[in-house]
Amino acid sequence: MTPLFQAALELQTELSRCGAKFCFIGGLAVLRWAEPRFTQDVDLTLFTAPGEEAPVIDAMLGRFAARRAGAREFALRHRVLLLTASNGVPCDLALGALPFEQRMVGRASAFEFEPGCSLVTCSADDLIVLKAFADRPKDWLDVEAVLAGQGRGLDLNRIRSELRPLCELKDAPDILDRLADLVKGIGRRAGSGRRARRR
């Protein structure tokens, strides 16, 4: 098993033992829904109601090494717990509390990346929401890859409805415009490809 999957499985096993609600996001989710890409760390969203973070944080710090001093206080203040798996792979646990994050975790499903390694990841729709909201060049490349790879399997209406309030919080309405342009561009390319195959 690759070190990345080994670390993710180790993390998932402990979180499941704690009864936590979570799903993998980031590079692992991109591996599931788009194309193979290089990723060095494990990212996941751990949903906790406000004020209920401490028990899970303490349980994870009792099992995994922290990547910084004062990791508990940092996690409570900044809502991200920075850990290291036993094989040295960095693991970032984002402490989710938004209604979208709760729905995302509820929609997550398991996927077998390797024999014996089934990991719970976010849906393709929710991955697009997360990546578009992050709004970095590399995230838009991932959005484009997921759009191209999943095509008609995506629920674009749900993606827009989940992304819109997040963009309002960030005061970044242009994110929705950029996503719409990407969807149109991929649709045009797909149409051109179908016409070329018919000739």
N, C-alpha and C positions, 0 to 999 in steps of 0.2 A: 504494500500500500504506500502511496506517495506520502511524504511528510505533511503536506497540506491537508490531505484527507484524513490522515491519522490524527492531526491536531483537532480538526473540526469534529471528528467522531468522539474524541476524548471530551471535548467541550460539550457536545450534545448529550453524551451519557450523563455527565454531572448535572447539567441543567434539567434533564428529564427526571433524574433522581430527586431533585429539589421541587419538582412539580411546576417548573417555570414555563411561561408561555414565550416562545421565541421562534425566530426563523433566520436562516442565513441569507445575507444580502451580498452586495459587492461582487468581487471577482468570482466567488463560487457560484452565485446566481447567474452571472454572465456565462460561465462555463455550461450551465444547464440550458439556458435559453437562447444562446447565440453561438458564437464560435470559440474554439479553444484560444485562450489568451494566458499570458504569463501573469501570475499573481503570487505574491510572497506572504500574504497574511490572510487571516480569517476575520471576516466582518459579520456581525449578526445584530439583530434588534431583539432586545429582551423587553417585553412589555410589562411594566409595573405601574400600578396606580400610584399617584403622588402620595408620598409618605410611607410607601411600602417597599422602598428600594433596599433599605439597610440589611434585612435578613438574607436576601439573595447575594448582595455584595459580599457580606461576611462569609457566606458559604463558599463562594467562588474564590475569595482570597485565602480561605483555609485549604483550598485544594490546588490552586495555581499560584505561581510566582507573579508578583506585580512588576510592571515595567517602569515604575517611578516611585519615588518616596511619597508618602502621604496619599497613596492610591485611593484609599477609602474616601477621604475628604474630597479629593479631586473628583471622584465619581459622583458623589452627592451634589457637588457644586456644578459640575459641567456635564453631568449625565452621560459619561462614557467611562467604562472601566477598562483599563489597559493591563492585559495579562500576557503571560507567556506559557504556551503548552509545554509539556514535559520534554518534547523534542526540540524546543527552542523556537517554534513558529510563533510570531506575534499574533495576538487575538484581541480585537477591539469589540467590546460589548456596548452598544449604544442603548441607553435606558430610555425606551420609548414610553410616551404617555399620551400622545395625541390620539384622537379618535381614529384617524387614518391608520396609525401604527397598530392599533388594536384590531382593526379590520384586516390589515395586511397579515398579521400573525394568524388570524382566524382563517384566512384563505390559503395559507401556506400548505405545501404538500411535500411528501418524501420523494426523493429521486435517488436511484442507485448509480453513483458515479463510478464505482468499482465493485467487483464482487465482495460482499461483506461490508460495504460502506454506503449505507443509505442515509442521506442527509435531508433535513427539512429546509426547503428554501422558499422564498417569496415567489409569488406568481410572476409571469412575464409582464402582465399589466402593471403590477405594483413595482416591479423593477424599473420600468420606464418612468413611472411617477418619481421614484427616488432619484434616478439618474438625471432626469430633466430638472428637478428641483435643485440638485447640487450645482448644475449649470456650469460645469468646467469643461474645457475642450475634450478631455478624455472621456467624460461622462456622455457627451453628445455622440462621440464615436460608438460608445456602447449602446446608446438609444437607437442609433441607426442600424447597428448590427442586430438588435433584437427585433426591430420593425421588419427588417429584411428577412430574418430567419423565421419569425412566427407568422407574419402576414395576416391572413384572414382569421387566424386563431385568436387574435387580440380583440379585446372589447374597448374600442376607441372611445366610446361614450363614457364608460366607467373611468378610463384613464383621464379624460378631460374633467369629469366631475370631481375626481379625487385631487387632481393637480390644481384646479382653479382656486380653491380656498387657501392652499399652501402658497400659491403665488401672490395672493392678496396679502397674506401675512408678511411675505418678503417684499411686497410692493414691487413685484417684477412681472408685470403682465406680458412682457415680451417673450417670456419663456413659452407661453401658450402659442404665440405666433410662430416661434421657431419650430415647435413641435408640429404644428399644422403644415408648415412648409416642408418638413422632412417627410411627413406622411404623404403629401402630394407628390414629392419628388420620387419616392420609392414606388408609389402607385404608377407613375408614368413609366418608370424603368421596367416594372413588371409587365405593364401593358405592351411595351415595345418588344420585350422578350417573347411574349406569347405570339405576337404578330410575326416575329422573325421565325419562330418555329413552324408556323403554319405555311410559310412560303415554300 
